[in-house]
Amino acid sequence: MVRCKSNTRFLSIKSLVILTQTDTTVGFVSQNHIKLSKIKSRPESKPFIKVYNSLSHIKTRVPKSKKNLVRRSKKTTFIVKNTAFRIDASYKNSQVLRDLEWHYSTSANEVGKNFQKEFCEDKTDIIIEDKNGLHELASSKLLKINDCKIRSLR
């Protein structure tokens, strides 16, 4: 089910903030990092995780020896050269998200608090919810990789 506050069509989907169940937890999703920064009350200079629907869309050079790891990983965020990204092609129930090759993602909560549906619904433009609803789960694993090493950060 998709709920939208606006009567207009999704002409500029790239500037909207979407609340949805991600592969890990409930999250805000958008291609506009400035809007996400305002919602989360964090500095605009602090980067967000970039989620791609395919390994082929990643612009960051993934070390050749680690491409298989990245391709096969589930619920894992990688940091390569100070760029955080994740592969997630699990948006099968939403045409809106399937059409985006990439988007920024962050957990749907206030800083230091747990998920509160009222707060999130107030801050988002579109809500995408399936029959299971929105529920908080564990965050993704966080791995820093380079040509030689893999270091677990979370």
Secondary structure, DSSP 4 states (H G I P E B T S, - for coil): -EEES-SS-STTGGG--EEEE-SSSEEEEES-HHHHHHHHT--TTS--EEEESSGGG--S---GGGHHHHHH-SSEEEEETTEEEEE----TT-HHHHT-SEEEEEESS-TTS---HHHHHHH-SEEE--TT-----PPPEEEEE-SS-EEE--
